[in-house]
Amino acid sequence: MLRVTVALGAVACAAAFSPLAVSSVRKSFCVPATRSPQEIKMVAETTRGRGRAVRGEDLVLLGQGSTTPPMQALSEIIFLGTGSSSGTPMVGCVMKGEEGCEICKECVRNPSSKNARNNPSLLIRYRRDAAPAEPATELEDCECTSTIIIDVGKTFKRSALSCFAKYKVKKVHAVCLTHEHADAIIGLDDLRELSMPPRNWRDILAQTPQSDEHDFMKPMPIFLLPETLSHIKRVFPYLTKEPGAPEPKVQRYVSRLSWNPITPFRAFDCAGLQMLPVDLVHGGDCPTAGFIFGTQSRAVYLSDFNKIPPETLAAVSKEPVDLLVLDCLLNNKDAPTHIGLPTALEIVRSVRPAQALLVGMSHSFGDHDGWNEKLKELEAEGVYVQLAHEGQRVLMRL
């Protein structure tokens, strides 16, 4: 059995949970993002398996286990991008003026619309076991936190500007890449801005031969498939110099990155978080990885693919999944390189996660809120799936 108490401000409570959607098959707690973690009181007594759900909109709490998770032990997942490789609005649609699609026109009128989407990208703010004894006042960076990003595509800088200040992201410790396409890697050049040097950085380097002694020169670890690294070496030769290569005649400030090839189905340590890469088929000509992470609660991220190999589906289904993030380009069919909604729903029904959130939607998918209303109808059969949106947060104990 599961007992849940959600404590919110009196006025916001009525507005946020009307109507309430409660189910007996999962353990998920949702409240609007405008409420702070201090206004959420969660008491859970549960056995291994699914519990109850209280559905909100912008912030999702997922938990699993037999003890009450202290607020400071909750990790946080933030969706930096949930759209296709082109993003929404599309330039081509905007150029058509009134003849463009309704979704793109709406995004131009309202840039904060949930239909406005950047390239797929996920931020994981992982709270390690060495969390402070006193509850944190905010879920923000601290010494016990590692911040990891999955994919830094063409729109990464726009996503970072939108979310980093809002959610007080002060440092990024590592990046994982799913594949070699532009919507996953082009933002690598922008990573240099995440470790801004002092204005006299050239003088500092001239006086100190060991450049790695300075924080602004320490490389950020990048985890990726060997095939993705080979492609990046052709696209970004200045970011992938071999160790011991001579320094350029003119010292320029570029992203300093360390490259760490990963092997599918072999777990690796990513800034303290154990990540398991899994194989995906993305059109057949682009090696692609998905990621499984979390031991107390389990998250699965599969963002760019048109087929799931049997061994990957077996790895995903090995244990209960709390959060499943799935690719979903179109609302009615698969594309040659991406699955659509019918296949995504088949996977959700097979895996039965506590919550599934869809990403990668194109501008032609349709209205965000309208589709989420339709998807809510699946809750009657124990299927909990929604379209994700930019800035959406998931709190869970990883």
Number of C-alpha atoms within 10 A of each C-alpha: 10 15 11 17 12 14 12 18 10 8 8 13 15 12 10 17 16 10 10 12 13 14 18 12 19 25 23 28 24 22 24 19 16 9 16 13 17 14 12 18 13 17 15 20 14 19 13 9 14 23 22 21 23 20 22 20 14 18 22 22 24 23 28 28 15 12 12 13 16 16 22 23 24 21 23 22 22 22 23 32 30 32 29 25 22 19 24 27 25 21 12 12 18 17 10 11 11 10 10 16 18 16 22 24 20 16 20 16 9 12 15 13 16 19 28 24 31 28 29 30 27 25 24 23 25 24 27 20 12 11 18 14 9 9 13 16 11 14 23 17 18 16 10 14 24 21 26 23 21 24 29 30 26 23 23 25 18 13 22 18 11 15 19 16 10 10 15 12 17 13 15 21 18 20 24 26 24 28 25 23 17 16 23 24 22 19 17 23 18 16 19 19 13 15 18 14 15 10 8 8 15 14 10 13 16 10 10 12 9 10 14 13 11 13 11 20 21 15 17 20 18 22 24 23 22 16 14 21 21 12 14 18 13 10 15 15 11 14 17 18 15 9 7 6 7 8 8 8 6 6 9 8 14 15 23 22 21 17 17 14 13 18 16 16 17 10 17 16 10 19 18 16 21 16 21 22 28 26 23 27 18 21 16 13 8 16 18 27 29 26 24 22 17 19 12 13 17 23 24 23 24 21 30 28 26 22 18 18 11 11 13 18 16 12 14 20 14 10 10 18 22 25 23 23 25 28 26 33 30 21 18 13 15 18 14 12 17 23 26 23 20 14 19 23 20 11 17 20 15 12 20 23 27 28 23 25 20 25 28 30 32 23 25 14 18 16 15 18 13 9 14 14 11 10 16 14 13 14 14 9 9 16 23 25 26 21 20 27 25 27 24 20 25 22 24 28 24 24
